[in-house]
């Protein structure tokens, strides 16, 4: 009986063990496979990046520069004496050691080296890069993908946009094809190639994060392409490419707190860069041109006051200098310039850039809105040096020559509501604020603290020279005129000339406060 109990116990243990072994040895489910369609898309994208890299490799170069920096031996180093010039140090040595035969103060040359990038622009050995890569260089050496090193010379630069062209004595390397940066859209894949930290032929990829960044504050003229493709020191001057291997920009700068990539890089649009490069190759420099106008950016308020769609883009002409190409071409105060030579104009810098880099003496089409109707003018920019001297000096033909002092405005007039005291320009005010030329308009003699005028930045000494009235821009000649126009509307736009010249003349909109906001 005892033996049978032991047998049964053994049988139970065996069954439990068998069941347990079956449970623990159960085969794991097969890993889920990546969908074939997804693999195909990923592989296609990978192949595309590889194709762009292979195609562009022979055309992307590393640029090495050297700049000689003169330093006096023993001067300016750890063993030098503070506060002494090389000549003073030389005299001191003579005093202590006497006049020695052949005694002279030697200078030592130190070489500062730097690395940047560039790409072959045409079949004549021209290479496009950044101005800051080659500026001040005493020696430039270009290294190609196959290890060939060639000396290069600077053909021309345009510091205002950070564009430069250099040239090597070789035509065997293929130029990169140009794309159209104006057709880029946010989210589009792009590839950056260059020599970050001296590592040549480095390829990174990303997307277009934004276009037409014109407020970065790096260059005088900006319309940057923003990308999250990794750009680091040494990438400057290298190409930004679309997925067809066409250049759409020149990598130029990054926004970072550590000098390394933070996902915010900027490239100069190829449309801008190639326009300048062609001129630099042809002439070696760009001779600045001007039309002879003063302009203002359009705002929704200005557009509405001029009877236009608030979304109207362009710049507003607020002055035409007599005798300049602008006057000769028929440009008038109040015209809104929307395009120059087929390029859209969205802000003041757009037009200044397009005009200043145009060819002096050549004819261009200028698209304008005049009295709400589209017109086209033919303009011929002139030499900037010739025109600049007369900018702001021309007398306004329809301004009056009144030089009398104006009585203080009565209470509750528009000037009182805005917190302004105004007077026509006279000899005393012109002398006090050092107005140049034949100044006209109304002088701001006082601004009430906390007023509408103070809040938008108007200061004593500023001049109000024009005002928007009945959908037109008219000169301001006396206080009564201002009062009459401003009394008929809740908001009035005036052209303000900053007496301290901290900014160009601009239209300011004065808005009457509501009853419960009046101070």
Steps between C-alpha positions, in 0.01 A plus 500: 500500500784726593676413179195586294474843668858575407430391141200729475699794638772440244241486224348834608844667507575366155175632357555845654853507365377401157235770496749756629757410239243535227403843634855636520621354174208636303643668183504884507285680243689604187624864491276731302653572163551857373245561226657454159358831380664685789833333431470597136439868586786508753738336255396739223568800724836354604589440135400858415731645768782278376441604140515871591823443695663306215389747236622811681822361651731604211371860516520576874831636629675581824645850523803560722608858566793663673514854632828654611481680829800720583619498863814649650730246660476546874212745453143406564604157633537360852841664548411845369475813711150645520426845366806526273520523123773317306684832452487577874626152580784541253605830661486339844731216389746752355499690829588193704733321256638791298507550127589162348622451144216384281251538786144481373155399617386187319147413408370145489230381265230267626268316259133468590342205319137424426292247311183546301317344208393585148386346173590519133279765342589483130739339251755781531633409842274735697399385847214648701538543877439746786675833528582432865689185398754685281486859631849631576670179388867517397498145368214282378536130418211297360495123560288286268342162575790313338760669720620748238595835656501818295568863593208736450453873455209718600299614198253716687299530821174653617523533881145635527365153411808295601557370147845448345645351182851353482676332208747216446702420190308184410190423297484122541256499791131502418289799618189428703166568332293785645152452639236767568493606861185703436309173449606337827228414748509431873540129577698420185804270545842658448863389531794708630858416404819660628798476733376547858795512741726428202333166420459524122213350299269481803139440398201586720129505422194681628203700385424859410382655826415845361572732208552876459649552846590869467528596866787280620735799527813339354528675164382835368283322242335174607246255366631187667384143452474339845577128531549240772764316295810494724725799425812562705812723486673415173175441311493868401501542123392142427190418296149432624346262244158376406435130441593538133854611592436862402637785710225696672714690750841577650534387862595812691417511871347325799307613805662335800634563849784247462639561147365154408186397317177559687264431212474862382719567196479772236586492131514783244247426222670401174276743309662785694851352503520414130369844400788655692757240392434565132557873552818440703639269232423756231620816675695393809276719715147628530459872447215616728201654322214718621170635371471807723195429713413464867276202574285356773382144565132440441285414800136388512409836656674699225347281231152553644551876526613507138187313396677170428471140610671472843700204364663715230878441496769744392660823613351848501687788335501796739754720319641538149824695476493753213735433210551131587418191290186456710358837395610447140321165484175650631493357853272708724444540872224256599600231249522150645786298348409131486765353265840591361631321191255215559599454866227557761558774755370430851700743713745792487811279488364300206490810279825646631679172425350459153573858398846527657617181327348587163715628213545875479360630173299186418122505455266314736126449538346640818150383598300748705153572633389858440160611625415132541583409138793285383752670272846421363781753475841480333777604738875545450692494832785750534833497679446502876789739572355760269147474636569455871622855545160633396284254697277686738612840368226556241236757586140386482341706227159515662626587849448857615781727622321614811752563777278640772445351841168327558284570800445218746208277400178535690405236752343176376629543148665194337846618599388522860341154481817351353719683753687709243605860470581599142642802318609564141874498434659839561855629529509458877381137492720415201803628691401327824457158341764548227273424208690474175398639163168672448304330777120503484211357697394525862742477791406306812581751773360299790368149571281438804621213717280192469320637194420320175793674328745405778391137497575457129841667531456855372744740669556878513696614196347242267336645190163401356543556128207321333156370589253257344176676405219393264697192388800716404828614653525876534771728647438650842539877500323634809335389822148593384537258210600220738212582735249507216605160361541330840164625628315298234638156593585286801841410360740708294833400343784751481849475357744563784861602443709397800705802610766272647518291180468178698276369222388601151183704458200286573122524516359500854131445562344708776184339639260702713440329835149399593313717748581277798868486400562876492738620765 
